[in-house]
Amino acid sequence: MSREELGKKIFDTSHITGEFLLRSGQISNEYFDKYLFESDPVLLNEIAEHINKFLPADTEVLAGLETGGIPISTMLSQKSGHPSIFVRKTAKEYGTCKLAEGIDFKGKKVTVIEDVVTTGGQIIKSVEQLRELGANIDKVLCVIVRDPKAFDNLQNAGLTLTPLFTMEELKEIVAA
């Protein structure tokens, strides 16, 4: 599937309209229901194929952020051969009390995987926590960036954001 075909399929599958409160606190009249593209095995496979092309060569571990980044990280792990950890928004309060489940990532080069990014606020919080636990992180890959401000927000946190698509690109692909 070409990048343009993938963009159209993601848009057609996931774009819904109405009034939506975003995690960032913003109100939007459109929404990308990430679970619609993440629950489609064919589409998720294609997304992972395309994101794999952007995976930094020095990556040792993938970090899928709860919840949307986890299926993408898992599929990307299958494509790339890199192990994946699963990162909660807050550490578990029972059992192992871990923030991130999976292999030991201390001292390793970790690439964060997310689905849809608006401001990047949760990514920054999660990265700060993972860094405190010993992860070396400077790259974030995602499927869609909703708001261009996310690039600056993440850059200010020492992170480079690489999206598969921006919202503008998806709209251009659908309009073409």
Secondary structure as UniProt FT lines:
FT   HELIX           3..14
FT   STRAND          15..21
FT   TURN            23..24
FT   STRAND          27..32
FT   HELIX           34..38
FT   HELIX           41..52
FT   TURN            53..54
FT   TURN            57..58
FT   STRAND          61..65
FT   TURN            66..68
FT   HELIX           69..80
FT   STRAND          84..87
FT   TURN            95..96
FT   STRAND          100..101
FT   TURN            106..107
FT   STRAND          109..117
FT   HELIX           121..132
FT   TURN            133..134
FT   STRAND          136..145
FT   HELIX           149..156
FT   TURN            157..158
FT   STRAND          160..166
FT   HELIX           167..175
//
